[in-house]
Amino acid sequence: MLTNEDIQKLSAVLATKEDLKDFYNKIEMDEKFTSLQTSVDNLATIFKKYYEEQQVFINKVKHIEDWIKKASTKLGVDYNP
């Protein structure tokens, strides 16, 4: 038969309902943070790719504008950007 002392020892070792709730909330918060971190990483990747594409586009426009300036000079046409 269990004595009061045995029951107190067991209750000290076993998790209470509040302990389980705290544990569940901690796991849930970790999952939410991981999900948020993944979303931020994905967004950063998208911004980086967009920035790189913009740099390529700017270089293309500069190249085309240089060509237009050279062509306008040879053709005798005024080019005022």
KATAMO-V9175 format. One record per helix or strand of 3 or more residues. SS is the DSSP state (hx for helix, st for strand). FROM is the first residue (numbers start at 1). LEN is the number of residues. Records with the same first field share a line. If there is no record, write none. Layout:
SS = FROM-LEN / FROM-LEN
This chain:
hx = 4-10 / 17-59
